[in-house]
Amino acid sequence: MAERNGADGQIRREEIHLPGNSVLPLLTAVGITLALVGLILSNLFIYAGLLLTFICIVRWVRVVGKEIESLPTERPE
C-alpha cells in the first residue's frame, strides 16, 4: 500500500515480511508420512515419524516466534 505523506510528496510503502527458507515443513511432512506408513509396517516407524514430527513442529514454532519478535511493532503513518 502506498500513500503520499507530507508536503514533499514522498511515498512511504509498508514492507511485506516473507519468511526465510526452511526445511522444517518438508521434514514435518516426512515425519507424518513415516508415521502413516508405520500403521502398515511396524510400530517403530510410527514412533520415529511421530518423534520427527514433534521435533520439527517445536523448532518451527520457535523460529516463527523469533521472526515475529524481530518485526517492527509500529506501522508507518
N, C-alpha and C positions, 0 to 999 in steps of 0.2 A: 504494500500500500504506500503510495507516495502522496505527500501533502506539501504544499508550499507553505513555508514557515518564515515569518519575519519579513521585514521590509526589503531585504536583499534578494528575495525570491529563491533562496536556496531550497532544494528538495531534500528532505530527510526521509530515508527509507527504513522501514522496520526490517531487521535482519531475521532470516529464517534459519533456525538451527537444524542441522542434519546430523544424526549420529554417525560416529566413525565406523569403520569396517570392523566386523566382529565374526568370529567363527562360532560363537555361543548358540545362535539359533540353529545352525546346522548340527552341532553336537547334541542339542536338545532333541531334535528330530531323530537323530541316530539312536539316542537312548530310548525314546518312546518306541521306535521300530524294533529295537532289540528286545524290549520288554514284551511286545506283542508277539514276536517270533518265539519267545520263550514259552508262551502259552501252548505252543505246539511241540516244541523240542524238549526243553528242560527248565527246571526252576532256577538253575544257575544263570541262564540268560535273562530271566525275569529280574532277578536281584541285581545283576550287573547293569541292565538297562535302567532300572529304577534309580540306582545309585548315580549313574551318569546323568540322568535327567535331573535329579535333585541337586547335584553339584552345579550343573550348568545353570539352572534356574536361580540358585542362590547367587552365583557370580554375576549373572546377567542383571539381577535386581540391584546389586551393589554398584555395578558400572553405571547403570541408568541413574541411580541415586546421586552418584558423584557428578555426573554430567548435569543433572538438574540443579545441584547446588552451585555449579560454576556459571550458570546462566545469569544474566543481569536481571535484577528484580524490577527495575524501572523501565517503563515504556517511554519512547520519545514522544514528545507533545507536538 
